Structures are given as structure tokens and as C-alpha cells.
């Protein structure tokens, strides 16, 4: 085969993928990829109430608060351990998926999630090991798996998707976060109600200890069901084509997908290996030394960083905001107060999911391929700037000095912030990095972008934790400094809005067009035939 013929065949394979009819393979990809984000969101929302439960069961009463709580740094550790694990997992799995392939990594990160989640529910303490410290270790390990799922699921979905539906497929995968959040809220409501007798009548915190273990442990069940399908998902044709550099194998894989057959490795396919740009340090620096490519990577990192500062600042501390909005219940026993607070938090999380998160994802799904990624990101950031400014500058009047109606208005703004985040940057910052980079760096750069977001999330949690050092005011156990934190969020959203201007619009454009590389002469040489190996050799990796 000549070089010209190999380039023509490569373009034909890519066109087959980009113009493919929506099939069961696409549906399967969305389901399999979405399972990880379902577990991710379940765990993220669950820890907000689980940290409160762990405080009741294993903390100590301090000051005038009748309920036991965890020390500030233990609560901080429970919430950021997963984020630190995310950071590591996104960078490591993102890079590794570009080296050895998407398929070889897919399932490994979900296995880590399952083991870590189940182990958290079984944690115990001893004279030499603190139970909270043990949970933090396992939450870090769980976070590694969750982090690895970000680049892998995004890239596998984008590389299998047809151009016209790529945005909706990736949004459908990411929107599994909303359903995971909804389920964690429902499960926590059921569990808290089921253990009401132990807390309400017996003042028994052992019931709370059982509650958080059930809540966390049940989160691994959906991931277990999805594991088999991840392990049987074929390698993406784009990786086989542009990294493993086997044109014939990629063509056969695409043909099977188009026929909608169960995938089977066909060892009778003639091996056609080619030489094309490969992932090396020199090539990496050469590619990103071009201003338009470096600008795009910076923009995907910064927009995700700014978005996650606000989003995780709200999500990880939803229990804090719900307590502020609902107020501290007044009951004769500490057990009754504990039950009512846990019930309020569970119900509040359910309202946030139904009133903000899921409608935002639905709107994004309907508009992402019609309106485009950048317009939705602009709309989301502008909406968040206005909402955070209202929440921050109006915090004293609504919360510190406000009545129940004013606090309800604050709760409405909280849900509205979740809506605009999911309509815009929370969704689009996940999608765009999975589209704008060449195949050989796509997973690595998505991992770098996602890790930038988790740095922002960690910073947000540090700020939220330190605001507790400023003292409380009023009988609602609120802190006026939290209003300033929300004002800071508004300012950060402005930087995200500015960085969005540096991004290209990706809607209705092929991944190869977005990579800023010449496609007509992408293949430089055709190699002699050799046995097929889905992992690229050291020469091509």
C-alpha cells in the first residue's frame, strides 16, 4: 500500500466514524462510561452528609453545640482526600491511556473505585489507628479511580461518537453525575428514616454509625454492574489508527461497529502498519509550542480550574449551606436534633438534585449540539457571576439578619447556581478537552485539564474550612465570612468567562479538524507487515 493510499484509507475510516448512524454501540458506550460518573457523584454528595454522620458517631461535643462533631481538620480531610486522589488519577490514567491504550486502562479505574468505596464502609478504629484516618486513606484510593475515569470515559465517548451527536453523547455520560446525586439523596433519606427510632427515642449514635456505612457502601453497586461491560468494550478505532498505527485493524473495528455486531477480534485482518506523528517529548513540545495549541490547553485548564472552585465549594459543603438555610432544629434531646439535621440535609440534597443539577444537565443535553459549547459556557459563567454576587453581597440580609423567607430565597439561588453550572461550564469544561487535542495527546491533556479543576476544588475547600476560624454569629450557627467567600467565587467566574474566549468552538467539527494538524498527509510511510499488537511499540509510543 502506498503512502497516498494509506492516507486516503485513514480519512475514509475517520469519515465512517464521524458519519455513523446512532447504534447500540453508541448507547452501550454512554451507559458504560456514565456508570463511573454515577458512582463519582454518588460518593461526592454522600460524603457531605456522611461526614456529618461520622462526626455524630465518632466525634466529640464542643462548646454550646449539643451534637458531637469532628475536628475541623478531620472533616477537611474527609472531603479533600478524594480530590487529591482525583488529581493523581487524572494525571496518571490520562497519560497511561495515551501510552498503552484506552481499553487496557478501562475497568482498572472502576475496580479501584469499587474496592475503595467498599473498604470505606468497613473501616474501623483501634488504639493505634484512628477510624477517620483510615477512611481518609481509602477515600484517597477511591479518588484515584474516580480521577482516572474522567479522561478515559471522556475520550472513549468522543472517539466513538459521530460528529453530529458527540456533544449529546458526552453530556449524557457526564449527566450521570446528576442521577448519582439524586440516588445518594434518596438513599440517605431512606437510611436516616430507617434508623429514626435509634436516634429519636434511644439517643443512640450507633444507629448513625450504621447509617453512614450503608450510605457509602451502597454506592459501589452500580459500578459493579458496569465493570464487565467496560472490560469487554473494544479499543477505540482512533487509537488503533493514530497511536497503534494499524489502518487495517481500525477499518475492521469500524466495520463491526457499523454492522452493530458484538465485537470479536478478527485475527485474519491483514496488518497494515504506518508511520505518523507519535507521542514523544520532542513532538509534545513542538505541538504545544504553537501559540494556538498552547492557548487552547491553557484555556481548558483555567476554565475547569475556575469552575471547580465554585462548584465543589458548594457541592462538598451542601450540608453546611442546608443547615444555614434550614436553621438549627430545637428538640429536647441531642438524638432528636441529630435525626432532624440529617433528615433536613438529605431532603435538601434531594431538592438540589431535582431543582438544579438535573434540569441543568437536561438543558445542556438539548442545546449542546445546537447552540454550541462556547455559547453555553458563556451563558453559564455569566449566570454564575450574577448569582454568586447576589448570594455574596446579600448574604448578611438573607442569612445573618434574614427571616425564613429570605433564607428560602438564598436556597433558591443555590439551586439556580447548580442549574447554570450544569447548563454551562461544569458540562462544557468536561467536553471540550475531549475534543480539541490530537489522538496521541487527547487523554493526557484531558487529564491535565481535569487535574487543574481539582486543584481549584481543593483550594475552595481550604477557603471554606478556614472561614470557620472567623467565628459564628446569630442562633443559626452561621459565619458572615461565608458571604465574602461567595463574592470571591463571583470574581473567579469572571476569569473563567475571560478564558473561554481563548477556546475554539468544537460543535459540528471533527476531532481531526480540531487538532490543528494536516490530515491529508498525516501518514508519512507504510511499514512492512507484522503481527498485530494493540499496544504501540516503544518506537511509536
C-alpha positions as CSV (number, residue, x, y, z in Angstrom):
1,X,0.0,0.0,0.0
2,X,1.3,3.4,-0.9
3,X,1.5,6.4,1.5
4,X,-1.1,8.2,-0.6
5,X,-3.5,5.2,-0.4
6,X,-2.9,4.8,3.4
7,X,-3.8,8.4,4.0
8,X,-6.9,8.0,1.9
9,X,-7.9,4.9,3.8
10,X,-7.3,6.6,7.1
11,X,-9.5,9.5,6.1
12,X,-12.2,7.1,5.0
13,X,-12.1,5.3,8.3
14,X,-12.5,8.6,10.2
15,X,-15.4,9.6,8.0
16,X,-17.1,6.3,8.7
17,X,-16.8,7.1,12.4
18,X,-17.9,10.7,12.1
19,X,-20.9,9.9,9.9
20,X,-22.0,6.7,11.7
21,X,-25.7,6.1,12.4
22,X,-26.6,6.1,16.1
23,X,-26.5,2.4,17.1
24,X,-26.4,0.1,20.1
25,X,-22.6,0.6,20.3
26,X,-23.2,4.3,21.0
27,X,-25.8,3.5,23.6
28,X,-23.5,1.0,25.2
29,X,-20.7,3.4,25.3
30,X,-22.8,6.0,27.0
31,X,-24.1,3.5,29.6
32,X,-20.7,2.1,30.3
33,X,-18.9,5.4,30.5
34,X,-21.7,7.0,32.6
35,X,-21.5,4.4,35.3
36,X,-18.3,5.8,36.6
37,X,-19.6,9.4,36.9
38,X,-22.8,8.0,38.6
39,X,-20.5,6.5,41.3
40,X,-18.4,9.6,41.4
41,X,-21.4,11.9,42.1
42,X,-23.0,9.5,44.5
43,X,-19.8,9.5,46.5
44,X,-19.3,13.3,46.3
45,X,-22.8,14.1,47.6
46,X,-22.8,11.2,50.0
47,X,-19.7,12.4,51.8
48,X,-21.3,15.8,52.5
49,X,-23.9,14.1,54.8
50,X,-21.7,11.1,55.7
51,X,-19.1,13.5,57.2
52,X,-21.8,14.8,59.5
53,X,-22.8,11.3,60.4
54,X,-19.2,10.3,61.1
55,X,-18.9,13.3,63.3
56,X,-22.0,12.3,65.3
57,X,-20.7,8.7,65.7
58,X,-17.0,9.3,66.3
59,X,-16.6,13.0,67.2
60,X,-17.0,14.9,70.4
61,X,-19.3,17.7,71.6
62,X,-17.7,21.1,71.8
63,X,-18.8,24.4,73.1
64,X,-22.5,25.1,73.2
65,X,-23.3,22.6,70.3
66,X,-25.1,19.6,71.8
67,X,-24.1,17.3,69.0
68,X,-20.7,15.7,68.6
69,X,-18.6,16.8,65.6
70,X,-15.3,16.0,64.0
71,X,-12.4,18.3,64.5
72,X,-12.1,20.8,61.6
73,X,-9.1,19.1,60.0
74,X,-10.7,15.7,60.1
75,X,-13.8,17.0,58.3
76,X,-11.5,18.7,55.9
77,X,-9.5,15.5,55.3
78,X,-12.7,13.5,54.6
79,X,-13.7,16.0,51.9
80,X,-10.4,16.7,50.2
81,X,-8.9,13.1,50.3
82,X,-10.9,12.1,47.3
83,X,-10.0,15.3,45.5
84,X,-6.2,14.6,46.0
85,X,-6.8,11.1,44.7
86,X,-8.7,12.6,41.7
87,X,-5.7,14.8,40.9
88,X,-3.3,11.9,40.9
89,X,-5.7,9.6,39.0
90,X,-6.5,12.1,36.3
91,X,-2.8,12.8,35.5
92,X,-1.7,9.2,35.7
93,X,-4.5,7.4,33.9
94,X,-4.8,10.2,31.4
95,X,-1.1,9.8,30.4
96,X,-1.3,6.0,30.6
97,X,-4.3,5.7,28.3
98,X,-2.3,7.5,25.6
99,X,0.6,5.1,26.0
100,X,-1.0,1.7,26.3
101,X,-4.5,2.3,25.1
102,X,-7.9,3.2,26.4
103,X,-9.2,-0.4,26.5
104,X,-6.3,-1.6,28.7
105,X,-7.0,1.0,31.3
106,X,-10.8,0.9,31.1
107,X,-12.1,-1.1,34.0
108,X,-9.0,-0.8,36.1
109,X,-10.0,2.6,37.4
110,X,-13.6,1.3,38.1
111,X,-12.1,-1.6,40.0
112,X,-10.2,0.8,42.2
113,X,-13.4,2.8,42.8
114,X,-15.3,-0.3,43.8
115,X,-12.6,-1.6,46.2
116,X,-12.1,1.8,47.8
117,X,-15.8,2.5,48.3
118,X,-16.5,-0.9,49.8
119,X,-13.4,-0.6,52.1
120,X,-14.6,2.8,53.4
121,X,-17.8,1.2,54.7
122,X,-15.8,-1.5,56.6
123,X,-13.3,0.9,58.3
124,X,-12.8,0.6,62.0
125,X,-10.6,2.1,64.6
126,X,-8.2,0.8,67.2
127,X,-5.9,2.2,69.9
128,X,-3.2,2.9,67.3
129,X,-5.3,3.7,64.3
130,X,-8.0,6.4,64.2
131,X,-11.1,5.4,62.2
132,X,-11.3,8.8,60.4
133,X,-7.7,8.5,59.3
134,X,-8.4,5.1,57.9
135,X,-11.4,6.4,56.0
136,X,-9.3,9.2,54.6
137,X,-6.8,6.8,53.2
138,X,-9.5,4.8,51.5
139,X,-11.1,7.9,50.2
140,X,-7.8,8.9,48.6
141,X,-7.6,5.5,46.9
142,X,-11.2,5.8,45.7
143,X,-10.4,9.2,44.4
144,X,-7.6,7.8,42.2
145,X,-10.1,5.5,40.5
146,X,-12.7,8.4,40.1
147,X,-9.9,10.6,38.7
148,X,-8.9,8.0,36.2
149,X,-12.4,7.8,35.0
150,X,-12.5,11.4,33.8
151,X,-10.1,11.2,30.9
152,X,-10.9,7.6,30.0
153,X,-14.7,8.0,29.8
154,X,-14.5,11.4,28.1
155,X,-12.0,10.2,25.4
156,X,-13.7,6.8,24.7
157,X,-17.0,8.6,24.2
158,X,-15.7,11.3,22.0
159,X,-13.6,8.9,19.9
160,X,-16.6,6.5,19.3
161,X,-19.1,9.3,18.7
162,X,-20.3,10.6,15.4
163,X,-19.6,14.3,14.9
164,X,-23.3,15.4,14.9
165,X,-24.1,13.7,18.2
166,X,-20.7,13.9,20.0
167,X,-21.8,16.7,22.3
168,X,-25.0,14.9,23.4
169,X,-23.2,11.6,24.0
170,X,-20.6,13.3,26.2
171,X,-23.3,15.3,28.0
172,X,-25.3,12.1,28.6
173,X,-22.2,10.4,30.1
174,X,-21.4,13.4,32.3
175,X,-25.1,13.9,33.3
176,X,-24.9,10.5,35.2
177,X,-23.5,12.8,37.9
178,X,-27.0,14.2,38.4
179,X,-28.5,10.8,38.7
180,X,-25.8,9.7,41.1
181,X,-26.6,12.7,43.2
182,X,-30.3,12.0,43.1
183,X,-29.8,8.4,44.2
184,X,-27.5,9.3,47.1
185,X,-30.1,11.8,48.3
186,X,-32.9,9.2,48.1
187,X,-30.8,6.5,49.8
188,X,-29.7,8.9,52.6
189,X,-33.4,9.8,53.2
190,X,-34.4,6.1,53.4
191,X,-31.5,5.2,55.7
192,X,-32.0,8.2,58.0
193,X,-35.7,7.4,58.2
194,X,-35.0,3.7,58.8
195,X,-32.7,4.5,61.8
196,X,-35.0,7.1,63.2
197,X,-36.0,5.1,66.2
198,X,-32.4,4.6,67.4
199,X,-31.7,8.3,67.2
200,X,-35.1,9.8,68.2
201,X,-36.1,7.6,71.1
202,X,-32.9,6.0,72.3
203,X,-30.4,8.8,71.6
204,X,-28.3,6.1,70.1
205,X,-25.3,7.3,67.9
206,X,-24.6,3.6,67.0
207,X,-27.5,4.0,64.6
208,X,-25.7,6.9,62.9
209,X,-22.6,4.8,62.6
210,X,-24.6,2.1,60.7
211,X,-26.2,4.8,58.6
212,X,-23.0,6.3,57.0
213,X,-21.6,2.8,56.3
214,X,-24.7,1.8,54.4
215,X,-24.8,5.1,52.6
216,X,-21.2,4.9,51.4
217,X,-21.1,1.2,50.7
218,X,-24.2,1.0,48.5
219,X,-22.5,3.4,46.1
220,X,-20.3,0.7,44.6
221,X,-23.2,-1.4,43.4
222,X,-23.8,0.4,40.1
223,X,-20.1,0.3,39.3
224,X,-20.0,-3.5,39.9
225,X,-22.7,-4.0,37.2
226,X,-20.8,-1.8,34.7
227,X,-17.4,-3.5,35.3
228,X,-18.0,-6.4,32.9
229,X,-19.1,-4.1,30.0
230,X,-16.0,-1.9,30.5
231,X,-13.7,-4.9,30.2
232,X,-15.4,-6.1,27.0
233,X,-15.5,-2.7,25.3
234,X,-13.2,-2.7,22.2
235,X,-10.3,-0.3,21.7
236,X,-11.3,3.0,20.1
237,X,-10.7,2.9,16.3
238,X,-8.9,6.3,16.5
239,X,-6.4,5.0,19.0
240,X,-5.8,1.9,16.8
241,X,-5.5,4.2,13.8
242,X,-3.3,7.1,15.1
243,X,-1.4,5.6,18.0
244,X,-1.1,1.9,17.4
245,X,-0.9,2.9,13.7
246,X,-2.8,0.0,12.3
247,X,-5.0,1.2,9.5
248,X,-6.5,-2.2,8.5
249,X,-7.4,-3.1,12.1
250,X,-9.1,0.2,12.6
251,X,-11.1,-0.3,9.5
252,X,-12.2,-3.8,10.6
253,X,-13.3,-2.4,14.0
254,X,-15.3,0.3,12.5
255,X,-17.0,-2.1,10.1
256,X,-18.0,-4.3,13.0
257,X,-19.4,-1.3,14.9
258,X,-21.4,-0.2,11.8
259,X,-22.8,-3.7,11.4
260,X,-23.9,-3.4,15.1
261,X,-22.4,-6.8,15.9
262,X,-20.9,-8.0,19.1
263,X,-17.2,-7.1,18.8
264,X,-14.8,-10.0,18.1
265,X,-11.1,-9.6,17.4
266,X,-10.5,-10.7,13.8
267,X,-7.1,-12.2,13.5
268,X,-7.5,-12.7,9.8
269,X,-7.3,-9.0,9.1
270,X,-4.1,-8.1,7.1
271,X,-1.7,-6.0,9.2
272,X,-1.1,-2.5,7.7
273,X,1.3,-0.5,9.9
274,X,2.2,3.1,9.1
275,X,4.4,5.9,10.4
276,X,2.8,9.1,11.6
277,X,3.3,11.7,14.3
278,X,3.9,9.8,17.5
279,X,3.9,10.9,21.2
280,X,7.4,11.8,22.2
281,X,8.7,14.6,24.4
282,X,10.0,16.4,21.4
283,X,6.8,16.1,19.5
284,X,4.8,17.2,22.6
285,X,6.8,20.4,22.9
286,X,6.8,21.0,19.2
287,X,3.0,20.7,19.1
288,X,2.3,22.9,22.1
289,X,5.0,25.5,21.1
290,X,2.5,26.6,18.5
291,X,0.5,29.5,20.1
292,X,-2.9,28.3,19.1
293,X,-2.3,24.9,20.7
294,X,-0.8,26.2,23.9
295,X,-3.6,28.8,24.2
296,X,-6.2,26.0,24.0
297,X,-4.5,23.9,26.7
298,X,-4.2,26.9,29.0
299,X,-7.9,27.8,28.4
300,X,-9.2,24.2,29.1
301,X,-7.1,24.2,32.3
302,X,-8.1,27.6,33.6
303,X,-11.9,27.3,32.8
304,X,-12.0,24.0,34.6
305,X,-10.0,25.4,37.5
306,X,-12.3,28.4,37.9
307,X,-15.5,26.3,37.5
308,X,-14.5,23.7,40.1
309,X,-13.6,26.3,42.7
310,X,-17.2,27.4,42.9
311,X,-18.9,24.1,42.0
312,X,-17.1,21.9,44.6
313,X,-17.1,24.7,47.1
314,X,-20.9,24.4,47.0
315,X,-21.3,20.6,46.4
316,X,-18.9,19.4,49.1
317,X,-20.4,21.7,51.7
318,X,-24.0,21.3,50.8
319,X,-24.7,20.1,54.3
320,X,-23.3,23.4,55.7
321,X,-25.5,25.5,53.4
322,X,-28.5,23.4,54.1
323,X,-28.0,23.8,57.9
324,X,-27.7,27.6,57.3
325,X,-30.9,27.7,55.2
326,X,-33.0,25.4,57.4
327,X,-31.7,26.6,60.7
328,X,-30.8,24.5,63.8
329,X,-33.7,22.4,64.9
330,X,-34.9,22.7,68.5
331,X,-35.7,19.4,70.3
332,X,-35.3,18.2,73.9
333,X,-32.6,15.6,73.2
334,X,-29.4,15.6,71.1
335,X,-30.5,12.4,69.3
336,X,-33.7,14.1,68.1
337,X,-31.7,17.1,66.9
338,X,-29.3,14.8,65.1
339,X,-32.1,13.0,63.3
340,X,-33.8,16.2,62.2
341,X,-30.5,17.7,60.9
342,X,-29.7,14.6,59.0
343,X,-33.2,14.4,57.5
344,X,-33.0,18.1,56.5
345,X,-29.6,17.6,54.8
346,X,-30.9,14.6,52.9
347,X,-34.1,16.4,51.8
348,X,-32.0,19.5,50.9
349,X,-29.7,17.4,48.7
350,X,-32.7,15.9,47.0
351,X,-34.1,19.4,46.3
352,X,-30.7,20.5,44.9
353,X,-30.6,17.5,42.6
354,X,-34.2,17.8,41.3
355,X,-34.3,21.6,41.3
356,X,-30.8,22.5,40.0
357,X,-28.5,19.7,38.9
358,X,-30.7,17.5,36.7
359,X,-32.6,20.4,34.9
360,X,-29.2,21.9,34.1
361,X,-27.9,18.7,32.6
362,X,-31.2,18.3,30.6
363,X,-30.9,21.8,29.2
364,X,-27.3,21.2,28.3
365,X,-28.1,17.9,26.5
366,X,-30.8,19.6,24.4
367,X,-28.7,22.6,23.4
368,X,-25.1,21.4,23.3
369,X,-25.1,20.4,19.6
370,X,-27.4,23.2,18.5
371,X,-26.2,26.2,20.3
372,X,-22.5,25.1,20.7
373,X,-20.1,24.6,23.6
374,X,-18.8,28.1,23.9
375,X,-22.2,29.9,24.0
376,X,-23.3,27.6,26.8
377,X,-20.1,28.2,28.7
378,X,-20.6,31.9,28.3
379,X,-24.2,31.7,29.5
380,X,-23.2,29.5,32.4
381,X,-20.4,31.7,33.6
382,X,-22.4,34.9,33.3
383,X,-25.3,33.4,35.2
384,X,-22.9,32.2,38.0
385,X,-21.3,35.7,38.2
386,X,-24.7,37.3,38.8
387,X,-25.9,34.5,41.2
388,X,-22.7,34.5,43.4
389,X,-22.7,38.3,43.5
390,X,-26.3,38.2,44.8
391,X,-25.6,35.4,47.3
392,X,-22.4,37.1,48.5
393,X,-23.4,40.7,48.8
394,X,-26.9,39.7,50.0
395,X,-25.6,37.2,52.5
396,X,-26.0,39.3,55.6
397,X,-29.5,40.4,54.7
398,X,-30.7,37.0,53.7
399,X,-28.9,34.8,56.2
400,X,-27.3,36.6,59.1
401,X,-30.3,39.1,59.6
402,X,-32.9,37.5,57.4
403,X,-36.1,35.6,58.2
404,X,-37.2,32.2,56.9
405,X,-38.4,33.7,53.6
406,X,-35.0,35.4,53.0
407,X,-33.2,32.1,53.7
408,X,-35.5,30.3,51.3
409,X,-34.5,32.9,48.6
410,X,-30.9,32.0,49.3
411,X,-31.7,28.3,48.9
412,X,-33.3,29.2,45.5
413,X,-30.2,31.0,44.4
414,X,-28.1,27.9,45.4
415,X,-30.2,25.7,43.2
416,X,-30.1,28.2,40.4
417,X,-26.3,28.2,40.7
418,X,-26.3,24.4,40.2
419,X,-28.5,24.8,37.2
420,X,-26.3,27.3,35.4
421,X,-23.2,25.4,36.3
422,X,-24.5,22.2,34.7
423,X,-26.0,24.1,31.7
424,X,-22.6,25.7,31.1
425,X,-19.1,25.2,32.5
426,X,-19.5,22.1,34.6
427,X,-20.5,20.2,31.5
428,X,-18.6,22.1,28.8
429,X,-15.2,22.0,30.6
430,X,-15.6,18.2,30.6
431,X,-16.5,18.0,26.9
432,X,-14.1,20.5,25.2
433,X,-10.8,18.9,26.4
434,X,-12.0,15.6,25.0
435,X,-12.3,17.2,21.5
436,X,-9.6,19.8,20.9
437,X,-6.4,17.8,21.1
438,X,-4.9,15.1,18.7
439,X,-5.5,11.5,19.5
440,X,-2.0,10.8,20.8
441,X,-2.3,13.5,23.4
442,X,-6.1,13.7,23.9
443,X,-6.3,11.7,27.1
444,X,-3.2,13.2,28.6
445,X,-4.4,16.8,28.0
446,X,-7.9,15.9,29.3
447,X,-6.3,14.6,32.4
448,X,-4.2,17.8,32.8
449,X,-7.3,19.9,32.4
450,X,-9.3,17.9,34.8
451,X,-6.5,17.9,37.4
452,X,-6.4,21.7,37.1
453,X,-10.1,21.6,38.1
454,X,-9.3,19.5,41.1
455,X,-6.6,22.0,42.2
456,X,-9.4,24.6,42.2
457,X,-11.7,22.3,44.2
458,X,-9.0,21.7,46.8
459,X,-8.4,25.5,47.1
460,X,-12.2,26.0,47.5
461,X,-12.3,23.5,50.4
462,X,-9.4,25.2,52.1
463,X,-11.2,28.5,51.9
464,X,-14.4,27.1,53.2
465,X,-12.6,25.3,56.0
466,X,-10.7,28.4,57.1
467,X,-13.8,30.6,57.1
468,X,-14.8,28.5,60.2
469,X,-12.0,30.3,62.0
470,X,-13.8,33.6,61.8
471,X,-16.4,32.8,64.5
472,X,-20.2,32.4,64.3
473,X,-23.0,34.9,64.6
474,X,-26.7,34.5,65.4
475,X,-28.5,31.5,66.6
476,X,-28.3,29.9,63.1
477,X,-24.7,29.0,63.6
478,X,-23.7,31.0,60.5
479,X,-20.5,32.8,59.7
480,X,-20.6,36.2,57.9
481,X,-17.3,35.5,56.2
482,X,-19.1,32.9,54.0
483,X,-20.6,35.8,52.2
484,X,-17.2,37.0,51.3
485,X,-16.3,33.5,50.0
486,X,-19.3,33.7,47.6
487,X,-18.1,37.1,46.4
488,X,-14.7,35.6,45.7
489,X,-16.5,32.9,43.7
490,X,-18.1,35.6,41.6
491,X,-14.7,37.2,40.8
492,X,-13.3,33.8,39.9
493,X,-16.1,33.2,37.5
494,X,-15.1,36.4,35.7
495,X,-11.7,34.9,35.0
496,X,-13.4,31.7,33.7
497,X,-15.5,33.8,31.4
498,X,-12.4,35.6,30.0
499,X,-10.5,32.3,29.5
500,X,-13.5,30.9,27.5
501,X,-12.7,33.5,24.7
502,X,-9.4,31.6,24.1
503,X,-11.3,28.3,23.2
504,X,-12.3,27.2,19.7
505,X,-15.9,26.2,19.1
506,X,-16.0,22.5,18.7
507,X,-19.6,21.8,17.7
508,X,-20.1,20.1,14.4
509,X,-16.3,19.9,13.7
510,X,-14.4,16.6,13.6
511,X,-11.8,15.7,16.2
512,X,-9.1,15.8,13.5
513,X,-10.1,19.2,12.3
514,X,-9.9,20.5,15.8
515,X,-6.4,19.0,16.3
516,X,-4.8,21.7,14.1
517,X,-2.9,19.2,12.1
518,X,-2.7,18.4,8.3
519,X,-4.8,15.3,7.7
520,X,-4.2,14.7,4.0
521,X,-0.5,13.8,4.5
522,X,-0.7,12.7,8.2
523,X,0.8,9.2,7.4
524,X,4.4,9.6,6.3
525,X,5.3,6.0,5.5
526,X,3.9,2.4,5.3
527,X,5.8,-0.3,7.2
528,X,6.2,-3.9,6.3
529,X,3.5,-6.2,7.7
530,X,4.0,-7.5,11.3
531,X,1.8,-9.3,13.9
532,X,-0.9,-7.0,15.3
533,X,-0.3,-5.7,18.9
534,X,-2.9,-3.3,20.2
535,X,-0.3,-1.6,22.4
536,X,2.0,0.7,20.4
537,X,5.7,-0.2,20.4
538,X,8.3,1.9,22.1
539,X,9.1,3.3,18.7
540,X,5.6,4.7,18.2
541,X,4.6,5.4,21.8
